[in-house]
Amino acid sequence: MEVSLDHVSVDLRQVLFEMACALDAVGVDDIHHGHRVGYIAYRCAQRMGWSEEKAQIAFSLGLIHDCGVTEATERSALLESLVPKDTISHCVKGYELLRACKPLESLAVPILYHHTWWSELAQTEGISEEDKQFATLLFISDRVDYLHANYCPDSYGNVTQSSREVITQELLANAWTMFDANHVQHMVELIDSDDFWFSMDSRYIENLAYRFDAVPFFSTHLTLEETISVAELFAQIVDAKSSFTFEHSRNVAKLTEFLGLQLGYSHRVQRMLYLAGLVHDIGKLKTPVAILHKPEALTEEEYVCIRRHATDTRHALIKMFHCQEVIDWASNHHERLDGSGYPMGKTAEQLDQPSRIVAIADVFQALTQSRPYRKGLMLSKAMCILNELVEKGQLDEKVYGCLQHHARRCYNISTGLDELATAHQ
């Protein structure tokens, strides 16, 4: 069984912006920190005469420089002083995440060293001069945003002249030690510019990126497997907000791929199904953690928050993906054949079989997965509930029959027992 195939790839620029927004959702009030660090790095790189491609890479590094942050307390600690404690763990975690993602692996080393003092980094062997320059530019850009956040604006929200002077003094005092003196000099000149500060607005920063010239780093065609690699990186960043959400998405992805195999789809479509399962819940980044983890029944207002994640998923995927089918399969996962689902109330004639596969995999995994507040259901109970939904005309009978035929294997995939068995072989 086949489907028509669109070009499956992602817009790397948009993925990095969405990652920056995901990091904002970890639980810190300092929204758009990644946007500002990227912007500061880009403007300074331009001032230093870097090539447009290098300046854009510096911008991208700024967007995701904190991708290794896993807890709100860890991120808060980074914003408590000019020289925060315990910076190494998130640098190493970010490095490891990026090293595992082939399209973005070249960004890994600067992320690893983005809190390393210049006096040490300049003497470190085994790192290219370019990576050293990226890392130290990230460091000073990150700290300029910290200093900017810690000096009160005037009554109209603008940075005061006295604040600019204090920031300048801090940078000059740390030239040659924390920061590369050349970077300090160019940054100090930027700080004196009105436009530099007036343009430091998340809307203006995104508009700036939309107008970037095409450069090779962002123009490379990604294969389906590379696209999946980027999506897996994104999913692990989402893990910083809710570990069971990532586990859910990963296992839904494996279930959809397995069901696609059993239903006769080609290997390529199976991998597209895996991709759709992996990203189907990324809209939950906008859902408050207290609602995601609530053990009691949701209020009407809280349930509205849950329902909107499907729309938030669709809009995020439209920005990032070039393939309409993956977008549809992922964002249709709460639609039902009888029109009772959400957010669009689609009916059977509007829902193709891959969308129905993702929907059943999502329900089955949610039922069988243990959450922080409850134990997952046994296989027999989960199958009874699925069967009831099929009899009501909400879920697809053929896909359910396939899952029922392979029920024990699907249960093992859903609960991670498949992985445990593989690990012990």
RAGI-V677017 format. One record per helix or strand of 2 or more residues. SS is the DSSP state (~ for helix, > for strand). FROM is the first residue (numbers start at 1). LEN is the number of residues. If there is no record, write none. Layout:
BEGIN
ss-><SS/SS>
from-><FROM/FROM>
len-><LEN/LEN>
END
This chain:
BEGIN
ss-><~/~/~/~/~/~/~/~/~/~/~/~/~/~/~/~/~/~/~/~/~/~/~/~/~/~>
from-><12/33/52/72/88/102/118/129/161/181/194/202/216/224/243/267/282/289/300/324/348/353/379/397/407/417>
len-><13/15/13/7/12/11/4/21/13/11/5/9/4/15/20/13/5/4/21/8/3/16/13/9/9/7>
END
